[in-house]
Amino acid sequence: MTETQVRGMEQMVNELMDIGRGDGFLSLMAGGRFNEKKRNIRAIGIGKKLNEIGGMDAMRMGGEAVSRFLNATKGRELEVCWDGIGNWRG
């Protein structure tokens, strides 16, 4: 993994933290920042990019950071949000 990729991953994880503190990863209603499955569209995009860069290991790193720095509930919500990205099963 290149230094540029590592910095990009750090930025994406920081953005996940912002999403978790703000709108969250899941919603009760679709629309706006949430798709028809009521999952945060930007968080899904970040999960896809992490998967492209480093596969499940990169996604796990992002999920673990959310659980550690926000809380386990937010970590679980992110797992559900990412269900179906690569080999991820929420």
Secondary structure, DSSP 4 states (H G I P E B T S, - for coil): --HHHHHHHHHHHHHHHHHHHTT-SB-SS-BTTB-TTSBBHHHHHHHHHHHHHHHHHHHHHHHHHHHHHT-HHHHHHHHHHTTTSTT---
